[in-house]
Amino acid sequence: MGIEFNVVVLNMIVLTIAYGLVYPYRANTLKKISIQDSIAACASLSVVGSVFYNTDMRFSFIVMDVNWFWFTLVTFLLLEVPLFIWYARRYHLPFIDH
């Protein structure tokens, strides 16, 4: 198993904690979820960055190689979008904050 797998698992853990434990109690508007998603993404980027910052390590992403930052961010977003859609439907999240 490659290092890419480890980054994806880290993103899954961060998102599971966010959407499974934190958001049901703290995020009931799109604005709150957006802010907390940014914090979750920064947490994941910080962990991966603490290992790979200032390295030339390349991550294989489908048809091209990217650095740690872009691999972490893109995989985080790809995992996060379906969770957000599920969460919005599950908790009847309004898409416009008033």
Protein Blocks (a to p, Z undefined) as FASTA:
>chain_A
ZZklmmmmmmmmmmmmmmmmmmmmmmccfklmmmmmmmmmmmmmmmmmmmmgoiabdcde
hjaccdfklmmmmmmmmmmmmmmmmmmmmnopafbdZZ
